[in-house]
Amino acid sequence: MKRALLPLMMILATGCPSDGEDTGETNRIDDVLALTGDAANGSSIYASRCVSCHAADGTGGIGPSLVDYVPGASDTDILDVVIEGEGTMPSAGDLEDQELADLLAHLNAEFGS
């Protein structure tokens, strides 16, 4: 009886995410990273969505300094914060994947090392 249950349990286990496993956001980040971002368009997105908290020069204000954060952060980490939000920062997950790629290109061009 136990031998008959083992294959069934293995099939069921492979279809279920383990604790801490991301089921959708990792795929979205990978999709965004596969795109070529347009930093000029990202600058417009930054101006409309981010500048009020992070300042035009990225030095921060209400939000933290991007000049300090972006150079040490991976693209994956940056996108995770942008998509999910963090602390009092709202999610920008409503942006299209191309818009996220554009914003990331701008952040890296403007504030990266």
URCOR-V59906 format. One record per residue. RES is the residue in three letters. SS is DSSP state (a for helix, b for strand, c for the rest). OMEGA is omega as a letter, one per 40 degrees, with the letter a starting at -180 (NA if undefined). D_FIRST is the distance of its C-alpha to the first C-alpha in Angstrom with 1 decimal. Layout:
res:RES ss:SS omega:OMEGA d_first:D_FIRST
res:RES ss:SS omega:OMEGA d_first:D_FIRST
//
This chain:
res:MET ss:c omega:a d_first:0.0
res:LYS ss:a omega:a d_first:3.8
res:ARG ss:a omega:i d_first:5.4
res:ALA ss:a omega:a d_first:5.2
res:LEU ss:a omega:a d_first:6.6
res:LEU ss:a omega:i d_first:9.0
res:PRO ss:a omega:i d_first:11.3
res:LEU ss:a omega:i d_first:11.6
res:MET ss:a omega:i d_first:12.6
res:MET ss:a omega:i d_first:15.0
res:ILE ss:a omega:a d_first:16.6
res:LEU ss:a omega:a d_first:17.2
res:ALA ss:a omega:a d_first:18.5
res:THR ss:a omega:i d_first:21.0
res:GLY ss:c omega:a d_first:22.5
res:CYS ss:c omega:i d_first:23.4
res:PRO ss:c omega:i d_first:26.3
res:SER ss:c omega:i d_first:26.1
res:ASP ss:c omega:i d_first:28.5
res:GLY ss:c omega:a d_first:32.1
res:GLU ss:c omega:i d_first:31.4
res:ASP ss:c omega:a d_first:34.1
res:THR ss:c omega:a d_first:32.8
res:GLY ss:c omega:a d_first:36.2
res:GLU ss:a omega:i d_first:39.3
res:THR ss:a omega:i d_first:38.6
res:ASN ss:a omega:i d_first:38.6
res:ARG ss:a omega:i d_first:41.8
res:ILE ss:a omega:i d_first:43.5
res:ASP ss:a omega:i d_first:42.6
res:ASP ss:a omega:i d_first:44.1
res:VAL ss:a omega:a d_first:47.3
res:LEU ss:a omega:i d_first:47.6
res:ALA ss:c omega:a d_first:47.6
res:LEU ss:c omega:i d_first:50.7
res:THR ss:c omega:a d_first:54.3
res:GLY ss:c omega:i d_first:55.8
res:ASP ss:c omega:a d_first:59.5
res:ALA ss:a omega:i d_first:61.0
res:ALA ss:a omega:i d_first:63.9
res:ASN ss:a omega:i d_first:61.7
res:GLY ss:a omega:i d_first:59.6
res:SER ss:a omega:i d_first:62.9
res:SER ss:a omega:i d_first:63.5
res:ILE ss:a omega:i d_first:60.0
res:TYR ss:a omega:a d_first:60.7
res:ALA ss:a omega:a d_first:64.0
res:SER ss:a omega:a d_first:62.6
res:ARG ss:a omega:a d_first:59.3
res:CYS ss:c omega:a d_first:59.7
res:VAL ss:a omega:a d_first:63.4
res:SER ss:a omega:i d_first:63.9
res:CYS ss:a omega:a d_first:61.6
res:HIS ss:a omega:i d_first:61.7
res:ALA ss:c omega:a d_first:65.4
res:ALA ss:c omega:a d_first:66.8
res:ASP ss:c omega:i d_first:67.0
res:GLY ss:c omega:a d_first:63.5
res:THR ss:c omega:i d_first:64.8
res:GLY ss:c omega:a d_first:63.1
res:GLY ss:c omega:i d_first:64.3
res:ILE ss:c omega:i d_first:61.9
res:GLY ss:c omega:a d_first:59.2
res:PRO ss:c omega:i d_first:58.8
res:SER ss:c omega:i d_first:60.7
res:LEU ss:a omega:i d_first:59.2
res:VAL ss:a omega:i d_first:61.7
res:ASP ss:a omega:a d_first:59.8
res:TYR ss:a omega:a d_first:56.2
res:VAL ss:a omega:a d_first:56.1
res:PRO ss:a omega:a d_first:57.2
res:GLY ss:a omega:a d_first:54.4
res:ALA ss:c omega:i d_first:51.6
res:SER ss:c omega:i d_first:49.4
res:ASP ss:a omega:i d_first:49.5
res:THR ss:a omega:i d_first:45.9
res:ASP ss:a omega:i d_first:46.8
res:ILE ss:a omega:a d_first:49.9
res:LEU ss:a omega:i d_first:48.1
res:ASP ss:a omega:i d_first:45.4
res:VAL ss:a omega:a d_first:48.2
res:VAL ss:a omega:a d_first:50.1
res:ILE ss:a omega:a d_first:47.1
res:GLU ss:a omega:a d_first:45.5
res:GLY ss:c omega:i d_first:48.7
res:GLU ss:b omega:a d_first:49.0
res:GLY ss:c omega:i d_first:50.7
res:THR ss:c omega:i d_first:53.4
res:MET ss:b omega:i d_first:53.3
res:PRO ss:c omega:i d_first:52.0
res:SER ss:c omega:i d_first:49.5
res:ALA ss:c omega:a d_first:51.1
res:GLY ss:c omega:i d_first:47.9
res:ASP ss:c omega:i d_first:49.8
res:LEU ss:c omega:i d_first:51.6
res:GLU ss:c omega:a d_first:50.7
res:ASP ss:a omega:i d_first:49.1
res:GLN ss:a omega:i d_first:52.5
res:GLU ss:a omega:i d_first:54.3
res:LEU ss:a omega:i d_first:51.9
res:ALA ss:a omega:i d_first:52.6
res:ASP ss:a omega:i d_first:56.3
res:LEU ss:a omega:i d_first:56.2
res:LEU ss:a omega:i d_first:54.4
res:ALA ss:a omega:i d_first:57.0
res:HIS ss:a omega:a d_first:59.8
res:LEU ss:a omega:a d_first:58.3
res:ASN ss:a omega:a d_first:58.0
res:ALA ss:a omega:a d_first:61.4
res:GLU ss:a omega:a d_first:63.2
res:PHE ss:a omega:a d_first:61.5
res:GLY ss:c omega:a d_first:59.5
res:SER ss:c omega:NA d_first:60.9
//
